[in-house]
């Protein structure tokens, strides 16, 4: 009989006691514990961070009975039982400073009751300091501190700069307590979605090691392809694993590409129905507002290259869209390359079909307000691209721009930029799951948009006004980059009229 699926269960002891399916991560936990005293992990939401943190809790508490048949079972000294302070910032919205203070007091109260000690100072950071010292004194063992969703008080109000800043200063002071208590601590581990710069949140914890992009811990959360082919095999007997992989795999933290656990478990629970489970569990409304505020040229999302220092952190005074998209799971690492002058650069991509479809569907709604009409346009565009029907391609694009409400051209900033037209075409095509490259670099310039299929390639140039789009493609010989792929190549030049808000010229040739 198959084990039950741990849907929504983040408590390690419950999973083990009640015989739920568990992917053994204790080998990684063992390595982490032996390598670092202070460490930090950033992963997107619903990736298993809380379960891993709870696994660490049970290891340090010496709950040997839960670890039978797991990697760490015969390697850990279960006679040593450490007191574990666990703090989770989930369960509050933090819209006011009082919300944050109340939550801090509540989690500290829980830990005081657990260890039967009492704080004399009611200020949260002072109480936290007392708590560590008193527990150490009472149990005569160094204390373990595990903090889950460390950044939630900031991220929940990231759109409200003043509130985010106030919340940041509070938790900064809270975490500084850890550095002052080094002699009383055995192990400290923090998890979150984002990585704020050490100068802003972790200035008092400059010995904190970020393992988020450390290859050794790349599989710390998520399911690998090997997990799917072995542990999950009896749960996926009739499933096309290649299709499943394309839809849900693709997150890369510099080791193996991994699946989001939430997607995998929901897919099995829902009888193999392909749906956007992870994406629909949280709407990226702030990201859309950031795109609008910065007039972001959306085709750039298919060809993002950044340095490690950019991926590593950001701050509320200087929010970078690509970094936020990466840390929240809408972009992932495609490749890493060492630069000639030293250091590394990372090429980012949308991780899989789920994110391609869902994220770009939201962008379509934002740019065009075509909440219902978009499905017909998507079907027509898909047929046009796959069947090399350029007449249908032209007709579909004209219909899309003809039905964008006038208010959408006047009520958002991005529509006032020349990149609006290219962005609309891009998000529609990207929502169909095609392999698309925006601002595709050649030795003669940049192709506005390249679409790559198994048997054909489209090279597209956009112009606003009377520029000669198709002629530019031919004169700059953009197609030469792809001649060795032995595919049909289509050159497409598209001109837009800003007065008519639509295509004024659509020319194409097949090589």
N, C-alpha and C positions, 0 to 999 in steps of 0.2 A: 504493500500500500504506500502511495506517495505521501511524503510529508506535506503538512499544510504550508501555504505561502504566507510569509510574514508581512502582509499588507498593512502598512501604517504602524507597524510595531518597531519601536526604537529602543526597547528594553532588552538587553542581552539575556538576562536571567529568564525572562518570559519565553523568549525564543527557544532557549535550551531546555527549560523545564517542561514546556508544553509541546516539544518535538516539532517545532517549525523548521523549515529549511534554513540553513545557515551556510554561507560561503566563508570558509575559514580565512580570516585576516590576522590570526594571532601570530603568524610568522613575521608579518610587518610590524605588529605591535611590539613583539619581542625585540626586534632590531631597533625600533625607535626608542624604547625604554633604555636600552643599553648604550645608545649613541648620544642622547641628548637629555639634558635636565630641563631646559626651557625650549619649547618648540611651538610652532604655529602652522595650521593647515587652512588654506583657502580652497573651497570647492563650491560649485553652484548649489542652489537649493535642491533639496530632495535627492541628494547623492549618497546618503549614508553616513554623513559626518557624525550625527548624534549617536547612531548605533556603534560606530567605532569608538567614540568617546566613552560610551557606557561599557564597552568591552574592556577598555583600559581600567575603568573603575572597578570592575569585578576582578581583574587580575591583581590589582594592588590590595584589594580587600581580602584576597586569599580565598576566593570562592571556588576552590578546586573542583567541586562536584559538577560545575557547569562546563568544564574544559576537557572532559574525557574524550579521547579520540581526536582532539585538536592538536595542532603543532606544538603549542607551548606547554602541553600537559606535563611532560617529563623533563622540562627544562627550567621551570620556575620553582623557586623555593616558596612553597605554599604555607610554610610555617610563619613566615613574616607577613603580618597583616598591618597595612598602613592605613591611617585615617585619611579619608578622601573627602575634601570639600568640593562639591559639584554645584556649579552656578550656571543656570540657563536663563538667557535674556528673552526667551520666547514667552508669548502669552500676554503681551501688553503692546499698545500702539505708540506710546511715547510722544504723543502730540504736545504734551506740556512737560515742563521740567519736573513738576510734581509727580507725573506718571512714572518718570524714571526713578526718582527718589523712593517712591512707594514700592516699586518693583525691587529695587536694591535692598530695601529693608525687609521685604518679604522673603527673598532668597536667603538672606543672612539669618533671619529668624528660623527658617527651616533647618539650616545647618546648626544653629545653636541648640535647637530641640533634639536633633539627631545625636549630637555629641554631649548633650546635657551640660553645656557651658553657657554662660550669660555675659553679654557685652555690657559694660558700664557706660560706654559712650554711644549715644544713639546716632551720631553722624556715620553714614555708611562706610566711608573709607577708614575712619577710626575703629569702627566695629570690626571691619574685615581684618585689620591689623591685630586687634585683640583676639579675634577668633583663632587666627593661626597660632599665635603664641600660647594661648590657653589650651588648645588642643594638643600642641606639642608637649606642653608641660604635663597634661593629664595622662596622655597615652605613652609618653616617653618614646615616641617614634616620630621621624620626620613626616611632614604633612604633604599629601598630594593635592594639587589644585587643578581641577578640570573646568574650563569655561567654554560653554557652547553658545554659538551665535553672538560672539563678543561684539559684533558691529551692528546688531539689530537696532539699538537705540539711535544710531546715526542714520542708517539706511532708511528706516521708517519715515524719517522727516527730511530726507536729502533735498527735497524740493524747497524746503523752508530753511534758507541758509542760516538765519539767526538761531533757530531752534536746534538745527544740526550742530552748529558751533557750540552752543551751550551744553548739549548732550555730550559732545566730544570731550569737552573740558572736564566734565564730570567723570566719565569712564577713564579718561587719561589719569586723573588723580587716583581713581580706584585701582587701576593696574599698577601704578607706581608702588603701591603697598608691597607687591610681590618682590621687588628688588630689595626693599628694606628688610625683608624677612628671609633672605637667602639661606641663612644658617639653619632655619627651621623647616626648610622645604626639601622634599625628596624629588619631586617631578612636577612640572607645570606644562599644561597643554591647552592651547586655545584653538577654537575653530570659528570660521565665519565664511561669508560669501566673498567679501572684498578684502583687499589688503591696503590699509591706509599707511601712509608713510610713517616711518619711525619717529620722525620729528613731530608728528601731530598726535598720535595716539600712544605710541610705544616709546616715547622719549625716556621714560623711566625704566624701560625694559630693553635696553640696547643689547643685552645678551640673548635675546629671543631669536632662535633660528627658524627661518622660514623654510619649510620642507615642501611647499606647494609645487615647485618646479624642480624638485630633486628626483632624478630618475629612479633612485632606490625606493622611493615612496610613490611612484607614478600610479600604481594600482591600489593604493590604500583605500580608495572608495570606488564603487562601480563594479560591474561584472565584465570579465574578459571573454574573448571568443572561446578560450579553452573552457571556461565555466559553462558557457552555453552548450558546447559540444559534449560535455561530460555530465556535470551535476544537473543541468536543465534538460538534457536530452530526452528523458522520459516525459517531460512536461510539454515538449514541443514536437512530438512525433510526426505530425502531419503538416508541419510548418515548412515553407520554403525558407531555409535559413539564410540564403543569400538576400532575398527580399527583406527579411527581418533585419538583417545586418545593415542594409542600405537605409532602412527607415529609422533605426534606433541606435546603431553603433556610431563611432566616429569621434567621441570625446578623447582628446589626447593630452596627457600631462607628462609627456616625454618618456613614456614606457610603452605599454600596449594600448591600442585603441580600446575604449571601454564603453559599455552600455550604462545608461542611467538605470539604477535599480527600480525606481518608481515605474518607468515605462515598461520594463520587462515583466514585473509582477502584475501590473494592470493588464497587459496584453494577454497573459495567460488566463487571468481571472475572467476577462471579458470574452473568452472563447476565441482567441486569435483575431480579434477585430482590430484593424489598424486605425488608430486614432491618435490625437495629439495630447496624450495624457499629461506628460510633464509640462508642456507649454501652457495648457489650459489651467494648470494648478496655480498659475500666477501671471497676471497681465503686466507687461513691461511698459506701463503708461509713462513713467518718468523718462524712459529712453526715447519714446516718441517725442516728448516735449523737448528733450535735449537736441534731437535731430532737427526739429523745427527752429529752435533758438539759434542754432549754429548754421542754418541753411546747408545742412550736410549733403554732399553729393553722394547719393546712395550707391551708385555703381562702385564706389571705392570699397564697399564692404566685401566685394569679391576678390580684392587684391590688396589686403592690408599687410604691411610689413612694419614691425616695430622692434625695438631693442628690449633686452631683458629687463633693464631698469624701468622701462615703461610698463611692462607687464606686471612688475613686482608690486607697484603701489601707486596710489593717487591720493589726492586730498580734496576736501570739499571746496577749497578756494580755487582749485584748478582741476575740474572734472574732465577727463578725457573720454570721449565716447567709445573709442575702440577698446580702451582698458576696461571700462564698465561692461561692455558687451562680452569681453572675454571672461571677466571674473564672474559674471552672472550666467554664463553658459550659452550665450547666443553666438559666440564665436569660439573656436578652439584652435589649437596649434596644428597646422598642416605639415610644416617642416621647420628645421632649425639649421642655420648655416653659419659657419665661422667667418667673420669678416677679415679681409686682408690686413686691416690696421689693428686687428685684435678685437676681442669680444664676439658676441653672437647676435644674429638677427633672427626673428621668428616671423614666418608667414602664417597668417591666420585665415580661417575659412569658417563657413557655416557648417556645423558638425554632421548633419544628416538630413534626410528627407523631412522628418517631422519639423525641424526648426526652419528649414527652407520654406516649406509651405505655410506654416503658422505665422512666422514672423513677417513674411512678405504679404500675407493676407491682411495683417493688421496695418502694414504700411500702405497697402492699396486703399484700405478704408480711409486712412488718414489723408492720403494725397488726392483721392478721387471721390470719396463719399459714395462709392458704387458697391454698397454692402450686399445687394442682391444681384445686380447686373453682372458682377465680376465673374460669376460661375460660368455664364454663357461665353463671355470673352475668353476666359481661361481655356475652356474646351476648344474654342475655335483657334486660339493661338497654338495650342498643343498640336492639333491636327495640322495646322499650317507648317509648323517647324518640322515635325516628324515626316510629313509627306512632301516636303519641299514645294509647298503651294504658296508661292510668293504673292499671288493675287489675293488669296485669303488672308495672308499676313498683313498686307496693306489695308485691306478692308476692315480687318479686326482692329488694327491700331486707330484707324480713322473713327471707328465707332466708339472706341474707348474715349478718345479726346472729345468727341462730339457730345458725349453724355456726362462729362465732368461738370457739375454745377458751377455756375458763375461765381458763387460765393467762395468756392475753393480756390479760385485764382486771386481773390481779394482779401481773404481772411487768414491766410497763413503766410509766413515769411518765405518759405521755401519755394512757393509758386512764383515769387517775383524774381527768381534767379534763372539763368539760362539752363541750369542743370535740371530744372523741373521736368522737362520733356523726357530727357534721358532717364531720369529717376523713375518716372511712371512706367516706361518701357521695361526698365531693369527689374522693378519689383514684380511686374506681371510675369516676366519670363522666369525669374528666380523662383517664384511661387510654384512653378510647374516642375521644379526639381532638375532643371537642365544644368549642365556644367557651364558656368558663365564666368567670364573674366572682364571686369571693368577696368578701363584705362590700361589695356594690354600693351606692354612695352615691346617695341621692336627696335632694330638698329636705325630706323628712320623716323621714329616718332611713336606716338601712342594711339592705338586703336580704341575708339570709344567703347565698343562692346564686341566681345567675341563669344559665340555660342558653339560649344563642341559636343557633337553627338558621335555615336559609334561609327557612322558612315559618312558624316558630312560636317562642315564647319561654315558658320556664318560670320562674316566680318562686317560690322555695322559702324557707319560714321553718321553723326548728327550735326546739323547746321541750323541755326536760327537765322532766318533771312534768306538772302540770295546766294550764299556760298555754294560751291560745287562739291557736294559731299562725296559722290561716287568718284568723281575725277581725282579727288585727294587720295582716296584709297589706292587708285591705280597708279598715280604719279609717285606715291611714296612706297609702292610695292609692299603694302602691309601683308599681302597674302604669302610672300616668300617664306615667312616664318613657319608656315604650316605645309609647305609643298612635300616635305619628306614623310608626312603622315598618310599619304596616298588616299585621301578622302576627297569627295566632291567639295568644292569651295564656292560659296556664294558671296558676292560683294554687294552690299546694300547701302545706298546713300539715301538719307531721309532729311528733308528740309521742313522746318516749322515756320508758320506765319504767326507772329505774336499778336496781331490784330484779330485773326480768325481763331486763334488758340487751337490750331490743328495742323495736320500735315499739308504742306503746299506742293511738295514734290517727293515722289518715291521712285527711285531708280535702282535697278539691280542687274547684275550679270552673273552667269555661271562660268567659271573657268574650265 
